[in-house]
Amino acid sequence: MKTRFEERLTQMKRKYYEVFADYEVFNEFLKISNLVSYALNLLLLIALLVLVLSPPWVIRVNEVGRAEVIENPKAHNEPSEPEIIEFSKFFVESFRGLNSYTLAETKHAWNRMSARYQKIATRDLIESGFLAKFEGTGLYTRIEIKEEKVDRETDEYVFVSLVGIRTLLNYNDPEYRESSLFKAELVLKKVRRTRTSPSGLLVENYKEILLNKLEESK
């Protein structure tokens, strides 16, 4: 049984069939083009996900700043001792070098903590009200690291100790000064290098010991 379209073509003795055929070919071309476009978009999306989830490229340099060739990137992916020391110093300065007018900058320290230690730090500093009491007092801290040492390293953790001088000053009172010698002990957890953890380290635990009061002027 013929359709009305086929009957009309028969009546017209297929005089205009080529015109209709052009539209059919064009429609098939559009279908194939759309399928190819969808496939390319899917491949681009997969490539983008792989790029986002892959660890960042870390270029090591020697003591004069020249890039070094790494024969085995996987074996050299773990943080080096200079990276560990620099990470530890930056954390201590961000975490304990408080400023009553820029307390929001402590987020740099929070970004370098493991999820476990973030809960501990939040409880000790925020929920306890310590930071709220510190805010608006005009106090600010200067930290000067005098000694740094990687005490021990395992496959999962690095144990670091720093000795420094913390000086507490006051914007509102130029004569206010309080200095103390302290020791910071950090337990750093080795993690995969990502854009949020480019150094491959997170603070798993932090302990501070007051060694001596050096100066006090109030």
N, C-alpha and C positions, 0 to 999 in steps of 0.2 A: 504494500500500500504506500503510495507516494504522498509526501507532505505537500502542503499548499505551495511551499517555496519551490519544491521540485516540479510540481505541475506547472507553475508559472514559468520556470526555466524551459520546460518542454514546449509550452505555448510560444515562448519567445524564440524557440529554436536555438537556445543557448547563445543568443546574440550578445548578451551582456555578461556572460559567465566570468570572463576575464576580470571584469571590474570587481565582482564579489570575491573572486579568488585573491586579488591583491589585498583586500581587507583581512581575509583569513590568514594569509601568510604574515601580514603585519602583526596580527594578534598573537600568532605563534612566536614570532620574534620577540614581542614584548614579554611573553611568559618566560621564555628562555633567558632573556636579559634580567628579569626580576629574580629568577632562581640563582643566576650567577652572582648578582649583586648581594643577595642574602647570604650566599656561601662566603663571599669575600668579607662581608661585615662580620660574620661569625668567626672567621679566621683572624681578623684584626682584633676582635674582642678577646679571643683566647691568647693572642700574642701580648695584648695589653695586660691581661691578668698575670701572665708569666713574668712580664717585666716588673709589675708592681710588687709581686711576691718574692722576687729574687733579691738576694742580698746586694747592698751597694758595692761598687768597685772601690777598693781601698788601695791607693798607690803608696807604697812605702818609699821613703827617701833616706839617703845616708846622712852623715853628719854635715855635709856641705850642701844638702838640699837637692842632690841628684837622684833621679828615680832609679830604683834598683830592680833588676830583672828577677822575678820569682819563678823558679823552675817547677815547684809543686805548690800551686795556690792553696790547695786544701790543707796541706801541712802548715802553711803560713797564715791561716785564717784566724788563729788564736791571737788575742791581744799581746803585744810585746810589753816588756817591762816599762819603757817610757810611756806607752799608752796607759798602762795601769796606774802609774804614778800621777800622770796628768789628770786622769779621770778622778782619782781619789782627792787630789788637791782641789779640783774644781767643785766637787761635791761638798767637801767640808766648808769651803768658802761660801758656797751658795746656801748650805743648810744651816750653818752656825754664824755666818757673817750677816746678822740681821740688821735691818735698817727700818726704823719706825715709820718712815715715809714711803718705803718701797717694799713692803712685805709681800706684795704680789710676785716679786721676783724669786721667791722661794720655790715657785713652780718648777724652776730649772732643776732643783734638787729632787722634787717629787717625781719628775720625769725619768730620773736615774735610779729609782727604787723599784724593787720587785713588788708585786701585788701584796705579798705577805708583809713586807716592811712598811709599805704605804699605810696599812691599817694601824700598825704600831705608832708610826709617826703622827698620824691623824689623831689618834687617841691622846698621845703625850703632849702635842703642841696646840692642836686646834680645839678638840673637845674639852681639854682641861682649862681652856681660856687663857693660856699663856700668851699666844700671839695677840689676842684681843687686848690684854693688859699692856702689852708692849707698844701697841699702835698709839700714835699721837703723843708719846712721851718725849720725843725729840732725841731719843737715844739711837746710836748707830755703832756698828762694830767693825773693827779692822782686824784682819787675821793675816799673820805672817808665818808661813811654814818654814821651819828651820831644819828639820830632818825628815826624810822619807825613806821607807824601807819596805820591800816585799818580803815578809817573814816566811811565808810558805805558800806553795801552790800545788793543787791537785788537778785531776782531770775536770772537776766540776767547779771548784772554788779557788779564790785567791785571797790570802790574808795579808793585809797591809796595815802598817802603823805609821802615823805621822806625829811629829812633835812641833808645836807652834806656839806663838804668843798671840793672845786675843786681847785687844784693847777696846774698852767700852768708853765711848765719848758721848757728849751731849751737844746738840746744835744750840740749845738755849743757854748753856752754861759753858763757856770756853775753858773754865778751870776744872771742870769735871773730867776725871780720868781714872780709869781702873784697868790695870793690866794683870794678866795671869798666864802662867805657863801650863799648857795642857797637852795631853796625849790622846790622839784619836785612833781607835782600832776599828778597822772596817773588814767585813766579810763580803767579798764580791762574788757574785754568781756569774759563771760564764754562760752566755746565751748566743743564739744565732745572730749574726750581724743583720740588722734591718735598718730602714730609714729612721725609725724611732730609737733604735739602739745601735748606732753606727760603730760604737767601740766594742760591741759584743760583751758588755758588762752591765750588771745591775747590782745595786747595793742590797744585800740580803740581811745585813745586820750592822748596826753602828753603836759604838760604845765610846764614851769620853771620860777621861780621868783628869781631875785637876791635880797638877803636880806642885804648883807653888804660886802664891800671890806675890806679884812683883812690885806693883805700885797701886796706891789708892789715894785719890785726892777728890774730896767732895765739898 
